[in-house]
Amino acid sequence: MSLTLRPMTEGDWSDWIAVDEEAFGAPIPPHREERFKENTEFERSLGAYDGDLLVGATAVFSFTMTVPGGPIPVGGVTAVGVLPSHRRRGVLTALMTRQLADLHERGEAVAALYASEAVIYGRFGYGRAADTMTFDIPRSGGAFVPHAPADPSLRLRIVRPAEAREVFEKVFDAALGSRPGLYARTPARWDGVLGDHEADQGGAGPLRAVVAEDDGGPRGYALFRIKADWTGNNLPDGELRLKEVFGLDPAAYALLWRHLLDRDLVSRIKAWNRPADDPLIHLLADARQLNAGWLDDLWVRVVDVERALPARRYSAPVDVVIEVEDAVCPWNARRWRLSADVSGARCTPVDDAADLVLPVSVLGAAYLGGRPLAALQAAGVVREARAGAVRELSAAMAWDPAPCAGLIF
Ligand SMILES: CC(=O)SCCNC(=O)CCNC(=O)[C@H](O)C(C)(C)COP(=O)(O)OP(=O)(O)OC[C@H]1O[C@@H](n2cnc3c(N)ncnc32)[C@H](O)[C@@H]1OP(=O)(O)O
């Protein structure tokens, strides 16, 4: 097989969809296909052709994503698929290698993705940068700690999601800079968040929304669905499925969760994509009731070490020489001196002796501030050449709050 790689055009759309449907083994409902097309930047897509046949594809969304210290441009890698007839013959490897070179040439220092399977992307230098929790809370377990915040000026308002979009946008935009991993939403992306076709509902009825506000305006919102049900004994057995909740302050956040945990006729509250440090963990009187599960959220690839490391802020001063191993992006594979304090950072190529040695995937894992390098050292993935260097870099790269994109792209 001899492969040719090129960006796809609108004319390739039906072939692209056919490859993705075959690769994922599932039809893409027409309204999702339309949304995907609206979000697609064709010039940032990449198709792999065996002769005239499209056998693999991927694309990049141009995101503005929050990293420690503020927003930066990030390439959001998506829609990776290889025809089952052509799998395990290097098609993905060719696509990833070319895509990373394109990102580098474009000057985008960082890429991020959601992985369908966690084993796929480490070999291409992506590191598991953010974790996400799933919660499955019985309504009976929703009691709060006695000192949970309450603000009498706050009130709740039930709204129709389609009519309150501006409210959600206002709250989301105010929350955007607060958590690494969150990315700015275009109108087309909001269409997706608020999409309410039957296929979006998953059998759980229409999207519902509640806003927390005071006389000054909105301070938070929650989007969710309720799958109403009854037991054989005619007892209420509904399930509330949370899509997202944002509170701009602790009292608004607590009030929204009080509402979610206390809807009549609901016996369980299920939430996905929650950050690993979700304040709910500390609001519940009995956090065992979360029945929490732990998954990978964003995978991050440092495409260009020299640009990426100074693009974020650091929690503590650090001055270390890092030897980066990177077989896929050879421009990164060398020693770099990172000198940073809380006001800014510099990263310069050096020939000095290394203080620590790590694969580029580790830099990606630590980039958003949620993966302690010290833990990766304990796992044997980071090698320390100067005593204390890992602890210094680990403390500098750590960031609060924990990263989480929360919305799969
Ligand atoms: C960001 C996103 O879009 S996530 C979505 C990813 N896509 C999917 O999950 C759709 C279904 N799967 C597929 O389309 C394909 O199997 C892909 C894209 C995952 C892999 O494509 P391939 O062309 O088969 O990958 P390629 O042949 O380049 O494999 C490279 C290496 O990765 C390994 N690999 C690739 N996919 C997997 C996997 N799912 N599980 C385990 N190993 C894998 C291969 O074994 C190979 O290892 P080797 O170098 O030791 O031989």
PDBQT file of the ligand as one rigid body, heavy atoms in Angstrom, charges set to zero:
ROOT
HETATM    1  C1  LIG A 501      -9.159  11.826  18.771  1.00  0.00    +0.000 C 
HETATM    2  C2  LIG A 501     -10.040  10.756  18.210  1.00  0.00    +0.000 C 
HETATM    3  O1  LIG A 501     -10.644  10.956  17.194  1.00  0.00    +0.000 OA
HETATM    4  S1  LIG A 501     -10.173   9.253  19.020  1.00  0.00    +0.000 SA
HETATM    5  C3  LIG A 501     -10.885   8.120  17.830  1.00  0.00    +0.000 C 
HETATM    6  C4  LIG A 501      -9.941   7.078  17.336  1.00  0.00    +0.000 C 
HETATM    7  N1  LIG A 501     -10.645   6.253  16.357  1.00  0.00    +0.000 N 
HETATM    8  C5  LIG A 501     -11.272   5.096  16.672  1.00  0.00    +0.000 C 
HETATM    9  O2  LIG A 501     -11.231   4.612  17.796  1.00  0.00    +0.000 OA
HETATM   10  C6  LIG A 501     -12.035   4.432  15.544  1.00  0.00    +0.000 C 
HETATM   11  C7  LIG A 501     -11.705   2.939  15.420  1.00  0.00    +0.000 C 
HETATM   12  N2  LIG A 501     -10.283   2.667  15.255  1.00  0.00    +0.000 N 
HETATM   13  C8  LIG A 501      -9.583   3.059  14.165  1.00  0.00    +0.000 C 
HETATM   14  O3  LIG A 501     -10.061   3.752  13.282  1.00  0.00    +0.000 OA
HETATM   15  C9  LIG A 501      -8.127   2.608  14.069  1.00  0.00    +0.000 C 
HETATM   16  O4  LIG A 501      -8.010   1.310  14.612  1.00  0.00    +0.000 OA
HETATM   17  C10 LIG A 501      -7.141   3.538  14.800  1.00  0.00    +0.000 C 
HETATM   18  C11 LIG A 501      -7.274   4.946  14.234  1.00  0.00    +0.000 C 
HETATM   19  C12 LIG A 501      -7.395   3.570  16.300  1.00  0.00    +0.000 C 
HETATM   20  C13 LIG A 501      -5.724   3.003  14.574  1.00  0.00    +0.000 C 
HETATM   21  O5  LIG A 501      -5.395   3.126  13.200  1.00  0.00    +0.000 OA
HETATM   22  P1  LIG A 501      -4.292   2.160  12.530  1.00  0.00    +0.000 P 
HETATM   23  O6  LIG A 501      -4.063   2.670  11.162  1.00  0.00    +0.000 OA
HETATM   24  O7  LIG A 501      -4.699   0.754  12.694  1.00  0.00    +0.000 OA
HETATM   25  O8  LIG A 501      -3.016   2.460  13.435  1.00  0.00    +0.000 OA
HETATM   26  P2  LIG A 501      -1.506   2.106  13.048  1.00  0.00    +0.000 P 
HETATM   27  O9  LIG A 501      -1.483   0.932  12.103  1.00  0.00    +0.000 OA
HETATM   28  O10 LIG A 501      -0.792   3.332  12.599  1.00  0.00    +0.000 OA
HETATM   29  O11 LIG A 501      -0.980   1.646  14.473  1.00  0.00    +0.000 OA
HETATM   30  C14 LIG A 501       0.152   2.168  15.093  1.00  0.00    +0.000 C 
HETATM   31  C15 LIG A 501       0.410   1.376  16.336  1.00  0.00    +0.000 C 
HETATM   32  O12 LIG A 501      -0.645   1.597  17.273  1.00  0.00    +0.000 OA
HETATM   33  C16 LIG A 501      -1.238   0.368  17.680  1.00  0.00    +0.000 C 
HETATM   34  N3  LIG A 501      -2.667   0.610  17.810  1.00  0.00    +0.000 N 
HETATM   35  C17 LIG A 501      -3.430   1.364  17.007  1.00  0.00    +0.000 A 
HETATM   36  N4  LIG A 501      -4.695   1.367  17.430  1.00  0.00    +0.000 NA
HETATM   37  C18 LIG A 501      -4.729   0.597  18.539  1.00  0.00    +0.000 A 
HETATM   38  C19 LIG A 501      -5.762   0.236  19.419  1.00  0.00    +0.000 A 
HETATM   39  N5  LIG A 501      -7.036   0.647  19.235  1.00  0.00    +0.000 N 
HETATM   40  N6  LIG A 501      -5.447  -0.563  20.462  1.00  0.00    +0.000 NA
HETATM   41  C20 LIG A 501      -4.183  -0.979  20.642  1.00  0.00    +0.000 A 
HETATM   42  N7  LIG A 501      -3.144  -0.658  19.823  1.00  0.00    +0.000 NA
HETATM   43  C21 LIG A 501      -3.431   0.126  18.784  1.00  0.00    +0.000 A 
HETATM   44  C22 LIG A 501      -0.925  -0.581  16.539  1.00  0.00    +0.000 C 
HETATM   45  O13 LIG A 501      -0.949  -1.917  16.957  1.00  0.00    +0.000 OA
HETATM   46  C23 LIG A 501       0.450  -0.138  16.117  1.00  0.00    +0.000 C 
HETATM   47  O14 LIG A 501       1.382  -0.662  17.043  1.00  0.00    +0.000 OA
HETATM   48  P3  LIG A 501       2.881  -1.064  16.573  1.00  0.00    +0.000 P 
HETATM   49  O15 LIG A 501       3.509   0.214  16.093  1.00  0.00    +0.000 OA
HETATM   50  O16 LIG A 501       3.495  -1.606  17.803  1.00  0.00    +0.000 OA
HETATM   51  O17 LIG A 501       2.692  -2.049  15.476  1.00  0.00    +0.000 OA
ENDROOT
TORSDOF 0
